Amino acid sequence: MSFCIIDPLADERWAEFLERHPQASVFHTPGWLRALQKTYGYGPVVFTSAPPGEPLSDGIAFCRVASWLTGRRIVSLPFSDHCEPLADSPQATAELLARLQQQVEADGWRQIEIRPRMARPEGVAEFAAAESYWLHEIDLRPGTAELFEQMHKDGIQRKVKRAEREGLREEIGRSPELLRQFYALMGRTRKRHQLPPQPMAWFRNLVECLGEQLEIRVARRGEQPVASLLTLRFRDTVIYKYGASDERFHNLGGMPFLLWRTIEDAKKSGARLLDLGRTDLDNEGLATFKDRLGATRRKITYWRSPAEAARATANGWKMRVAKRVFTYLPAPVARAAGNFLYRHIG
């Protein structure tokens, strides 16, 4: 097998390949990769067996994360819930990863991380399991009435009806004002979760780079925003990527209302799957909420090479201590901390 490195932002073959590969997602797209580059300075690359000038038949997308804090890493892909290696067989994936391991070692990078959605890499030495998460998905092929009926009656259905009785209004778009409202709610939500908010530049760049593949929804009572979410779209899959809310108005059912409207509109537009994203295994509250939307859950696992790198996890005591500190930081300081830390986390 030949082994080539291409720039997915400059090589037109990559976007064309994504349109025909069944396991491609929005996280593989040039728009997502460009937003990562513009925000965090990561260098996107694709490793493929296709020689220059020939159509791509496989490819694994990575970003080079060069950090003095977390080391020099190759990640597929930062801030992406999953990113499947795109090859025709487990053997082809194994061969690409084996060649990649040789290349990474020769270039002096510390570790490789892959985030497959479907299965672990087979036949590849030195990859060990790192973090695992729940992945929730809703099959949108049943009728709208059936999708609503499969939702939890108390946890979702009644809250959607309550939101409608309360007169919640929904606005959809990508305007600077909608983004500002979304980000304000995100700040409140991240503080509740004891985490700094992602940089505003990240969301601005997502809007700029993904364009019509991205939607922001804001639910408001009168002029008061109470909940918001951000979704991404690639082919027939919609991804619920970020959600935020004002805890003072949780009783109004803003988030269930927005998710139900997302499902309705996704079906109307021909989408066949709603990907609700990853959930920490110990976050049973969020996992149960997604279950109640009628989603199915399964475990996905990230893999690292060399094997000892898999033992380093962000869920250890250092992260627990950091969360406690973030809870008490003033909002401007928390935002500055997020601007600094996220590019190192990847």
JOLINRA-V167754 format. One line per field, one symbol per residue. ss: DSSP state (A for helix, B for strand, O for the rest). phi: phi as a letter, one per 30 degrees, with the letter a starting at -180 (. if undefined). burial: + if it has 16 or more other C-alpha atoms within 10 Angstrom, else -. Layout:
ss->???
phi->???
burial->???
This chain:
ss->OOOBBBOOOOOAAAAAAAAAOOOOOAAAOAAAAAAAAAAAOOBBBBBBOOOOOOOOOOBBBBBBBBBOOOBBBBBBOOOOOOBOOBOOOAAAAAAAAAAAAAAAAAAOOOBBBBBOOOOOOOOOOOOBBBBBBBBBBBBOOOOAAAAAAOOOAAAAAAAAAAAAAOOOBBBBBOOAAAAAAAAAAAAAAAAAOOOOOOOAAAAAAAAAAAAAABBBBBBBBOOBBBBBBBBBBBOOBBBBBBBBBOAAAAAAOAAAAAAAAAAAAAAAOOOOBBBBBBBBOOOAAAAAAAAAOOOBBBBBBBBBBOAAAAAOOOOOAAAAAAAAAAAOOOAAAAAAAAAAAAAAAO
phi->.dbbcbcddcdddddddddcddcdbddddedddddddddcidcdbbcbcddeicedcalbdbbdccbddcjdbcbbbehcdaadecbdaeddddddddddeddddddiddacbbbddcaddcicdicbdcdbbdccbcdcdddddddddddddddbedddddddddidccbblbdedddddedddddddddddibddddeeddddddddchddbbccbcbciccdcaabbcbbbhcbccdcbbaacddbeddiddedddddddedddddjdcbcccidbedccdddddededdjdccbcbbcbbbdedddddbdcddddddeddddecdeedddddddeddddddh
burial->---++++++---+++-++-----++++++++++++++-++-+++++++++-----+++++++++++-----+++++++-++++++++--+-++++++-+++-------+++++++++--++--+--++++++++++++-+------++--++---+++++-++----+++--++---++-+++++++++++--+++++++-++++++-++--+++++++++---++++++++++--+++++-++++-----+++++++++-+++-++---+++++++++-------+--++++++-+--++++++++-++------------+--++---+--++-+++--+++-+
